[in-house]
Amino acid sequence: MATDDVATLEARVAELEKRRGKCRCGGGHGGTGCWALGSSIAVVLSWTRSTSILWAILHGIFSWGYVIYYAVTRK
């Protein structure tokens, strides 16, 4: 590897390490990543349980609340 390639790679790694701290739930982005993750999980769980688009949308809106409910009530 050339010296320029190593320097470029080190700069990219440093930038990624800076960003990593900002992408957590509630950290700088209003928690949108966590909301999207919870919503996605809720939609998938709802679809596997009821195969209804309307229920999946409703559970996606409630996102993490439904995920926690599903985990508690699952047999």
C-alpha positions as YAML, in Angstrom:
chain: A
units: angstrom
residues:
- id: 1
  name: MET
  ca: [0.00, 0.00, 0.00]
- id: 2
  name: ALA
  ca: [1.17, 3.47, -0.77]
- id: 3
  name: THR
  ca: [1.60, 6.05, 1.98]
- id: 4
  name: ASP
  ca: [-1.29, 8.10, 0.56]
- id: 5
  name: ASP
  ca: [-3.59, 5.08, 0.73]
- id: 6
  name: VAL
  ca: [-2.73, 4.45, 4.38]
- id: 7
  name: ALA
  ca: [-3.28, 8.09, 5.28]
- id: 8
  name: THR
  ca: [-6.64, 8.09, 3.47]
- id: 9
  name: LEU
  ca: [-7.69, 4.89, 5.22]
- id: 10
  name: GLU
  ca: [-6.70, 6.26, 8.63]
- id: 11
  name: ALA
  ca: [-8.67, 9.45, 7.98]
- id: 12
  name: ARG
  ca: [-11.76, 7.44, 7.01]
- id: 13
  name: VAL
  ca: [-11.48, 5.27, 10.13]
- id: 14
  name: ALA
  ca: [-11.16, 8.37, 12.31]
- id: 15
  name: GLU
  ca: [-14.27, 9.89, 10.69]
- id: 16
  name: LEU
  ca: [-16.27, 6.69, 11.22]
- id: 17
  name: GLU
  ca: [-15.24, 6.58, 14.87]
- id: 18
  name: LYS
  ca: [-16.47, 10.16, 15.33]
- id: 19
  name: ARG
  ca: [-19.81, 9.33, 13.71]
- id: 20
  name: ARG
  ca: [-20.29, 6.13, 15.70]
- id: 21
  name: GLY
  ca: [-20.90, 8.07, 18.91]
- id: 22
  name: LYS
  ca: [-23.55, 10.24, 17.24]
- id: 23
  name: CYS
  ca: [-25.73, 7.47, 15.80]
- id: 24
  name: ARG
  ca: [-27.03, 5.98, 19.02]
- id: 25
  name: CYS
  ca: [-30.64, 6.24, 20.17]
- id: 26
  name: GLY
  ca: [-31.48, 9.82, 21.01]
- id: 27
  name: GLY
  ca: [-27.97, 10.99, 20.25]
- id: 28
  name: GLY
  ca: [-27.99, 13.92, 17.87]
- id: 29
  name: HIS
  ca: [-30.56, 12.57, 15.41]
- id: 30
  name: GLY
  ca: [-33.66, 12.63, 17.59]
- id: 31
  name: GLY
  ca: [-33.67, 8.84, 17.94]
- id: 32
  name: THR
  ca: [-34.95, 8.32, 14.39]
- id: 33
  name: GLY
  ca: [-32.75, 5.27, 13.92]
- id: 34
  name: CYS
  ca: [-34.16, 3.61, 17.01]
- id: 35
  name: TRP
  ca: [-37.71, 4.51, 16.05]
- id: 36
  name: ALA
  ca: [-37.24, 3.04, 12.59]
- id: 37
  name: LEU
  ca: [-35.73, -0.13, 14.02]
- id: 38
  name: GLY
  ca: [-38.57, -0.54, 16.51]
- id: 39
  name: SER
  ca: [-41.15, 0.14, 13.85]
- id: 40
  name: SER
  ca: [-39.60, -2.41, 11.50]
- id: 41
  name: ILE
  ca: [-39.45, -5.07, 14.19]
- id: 42
  name: ALA
  ca: [-43.05, -4.37, 15.20]
- id: 43
  name: VAL
  ca: [-44.31, -4.66, 11.61]
- id: 44
  name: VAL
  ca: [-42.52, -7.97, 11.08]
- id: 45
  name: LEU
  ca: [-43.76, -9.42, 14.37]
- id: 46
  name: SER
  ca: [-47.29, -8.24, 13.68]
- id: 47
  name: TRP
  ca: [-47.28, -9.67, 10.16]
- id: 48
  name: THR
  ca: [-46.03, -13.06, 11.35]
- id: 49
  name: ARG
  ca: [-48.71, -13.17, 14.03]
- id: 50
  name: SER
  ca: [-51.78, -11.91, 12.13]
- id: 51
  name: THR
  ca: [-50.90, -11.50, 8.40]
- id: 52
  name: SER
  ca: [-52.95, -8.30, 8.31]
- id: 53
  name: ILE
  ca: [-51.65, -5.12, 6.72]
- id: 54
  name: LEU
  ca: [-53.87, -2.92, 8.91]
- id: 55
  name: TRP
  ca: [-52.58, -4.52, 12.13]
- id: 56
  name: ALA
  ca: [-49.02, -4.28, 10.86]
- id: 57
  name: ILE
  ca: [-49.43, -0.54, 10.20]
- id: 58
  name: LEU
  ca: [-51.02, 0.03, 13.61]
- id: 59
  name: HIS
  ca: [-48.30, -1.91, 15.39]
- id: 60
  name: GLY
  ca: [-45.65, -0.08, 13.36]
- id: 61
  name: ILE
  ca: [-47.01, 3.20, 14.69]
- id: 62
  name: PHE
  ca: [-46.76, 1.94, 18.28]
- id: 63
  name: SER
  ca: [-43.33, 0.43, 17.42]
- id: 64
  name: TRP
  ca: [-41.33, -0.32, 20.59]
- id: 65
  name: GLY
  ca: [-44.49, -0.51, 22.70]
- id: 66
  name: TYR
  ca: [-45.75, -3.39, 20.59]
- id: 67
  name: VAL
  ca: [-42.33, -5.07, 20.52]
- id: 68
  name: ILE
  ca: [-42.24, -5.07, 24.33]
- id: 69
  name: TYR
  ca: [-45.86, -6.27, 24.50]
- id: 70
  name: TYR
  ca: [-45.09, -9.08, 22.05]
- id: 71
  name: ALA
  ca: [-42.04, -10.16, 24.09]
- id: 72
  name: VAL
  ca: [-44.03, -10.21, 27.35]
- id: 73
  name: THR
  ca: [-47.09, -12.04, 26.01]
- id: 74
  name: ARG
  ca: [-45.31, -14.52, 23.71]
- id: 75
  name: LYS
  ca: [-45.52, -18.13, 24.78]
...
